[in-house]
Amino acid sequence: MLDKSVSFAVINSESGSHFEQAKLALISGKHVLIEKPMTISLEQADELGVIAKKKGLLIGGILQYRFLRAFREAKKALNSNFIGELISINCYVLL
């Protein structure tokens, strides 16, 4: 986490480890995106928010859809060229 060339960390490990990993990343000066659930308690989430604010860093959560049937079917369609070549993906971050 101390690698100065890294400015952004994505945490998508087991839910119970999100807090410690995100806290380490924030303390190391990295912006953080955490797969839901962000933490296992509101107190942990609040603590991450305080650290991020003090350091002027961004922290956010993401809901992973890769296991939903609609997304699995879309992936199959893309892989089979049924719907053509993927040209772009739009991603929105709400702050």
N, C-alpha and C positions, 0 to 999 in steps of 0.2 A: 504493500500500500504506500510505501514511501517513494516509489518511482515518480520522479518529477514530470516525466513525459505523459503520465496518466492524469487526466483531470476529471474523469467521470467514472463512477462505478455502478454496475447493475448487479443487484443482489437477487438471485433467484434460486437460492438453496432451500433446505428444509425450513419450514416456517419458524421453528424454535430458535434458529440461528440468525435470523434476520437482524435482530436488534444489535447484537455484538458486532456483526460484520459491518452494518451500516454506521454504527458509532465509531468504529475504527477508521472507516473510510472518511467520515466527516472530520474527525480529529486530525486525520492526515491531509485535510484540505481538499477533499474530492467532493464534487457534486454527486448525489446519490439518487438512483431510481430503484425502488424495491417492489418486487412482485408481492401481491396481496396474499395473505395478510401482512401488512407492514411489520407489525409486532404482535406479541401475544397479550399486550395490555395497553390501555390508554396512557398510563404513566410512562411506559417506554416510548410510545409515539411522541408524547409531549417532550420528553427528554431529547429525543432526536431533533425535534423542531427547535428547541432552545439552542442546541449546539449549532445547527445549521444557521440560525439567525445571527448568533454571535460571530460566526465566521464568514457571514455574507455568502453562504452557499445555498444552492437549490436542493430540495429533497422532494421526492414525489413517489406515488404508488402507481402500479399498473396491474390491471386484471388480465391474466393470461388466458387466451381463448383457444390455445392449441389443442385442447382435448374435447372441445365442443364438436358435435357431429357436423354442423354446417361448415366449420372450418376444415375438418378432416375431408369432407366431400369436395370442398373447393380445392384443396391441395391435390386430391386425386385427379380432379378435372384439369388442373394446371399441368400436372405431371404427365397426363396422357395427351396433352395438346388439344383436348376437346374444346377449350375456350380460347385457344391461341396463346401467344407469347405474352408473358407478364412484362409490362412496360414501366409501370411506376406503382409506388405504394404511398399513400398519404398517411401521415402520422400527426396527431394533434396532441399538444401538451397544454394542459390547462393549469395556469398558475393562480 
